[in-house]
Amino acid sequence: MTVWQRLIAHVEESDQWQGQPIYRALVEEAKKHGISGATVIRGIEGYGIQDSGKIHTARILELSSELPILVLMIDSQESIEHFLPTVKSIVTKGLVTLETLNVVHHAPVDTSEDS
């Protein structure tokens, strides 16, 4: 078993950093820093403390551009700790959490060419 960490940024869909959505900036910066993986998950409904608990939803009649977004980034503790200051500088409102994971199976993609 290998111990990795998962860094999760909880932001809103319309949150911006340097003219682009925060979720996109986080993925691009994670890639630049060599983070093993990053995934963006768009919530269909949710609320948070930063907007006084107002519920945002993807229902047709109440369509919102403030939907919850989770950006999950996974790598070794050392890599995540090195990347964390960048995340903190990008996520100026929202929540960032860190979890320790026990990786029980990891089957990396074989990038070698078939002969």
LINJO-V915965 format. One record per helix or strand. SS is the DSSP state (H for helix, E for strand). FROM is the first residue (numbers start at 1). LEN is the number of residues. If there is no record, write none. Layout:
# LINJO-V915965
((SS	FROM	LEN) (SS	FROM	LEN))
This chain:
# LINJO-V915965
((E	2	11) (E	16	2) (E	20	2) (H	22	11) (E	37	6) (E	45	2) (H	49	3) (E	56	2) (H	60	3) (E	63	1) (E	68	8) (H	77	14) (E	95	9))
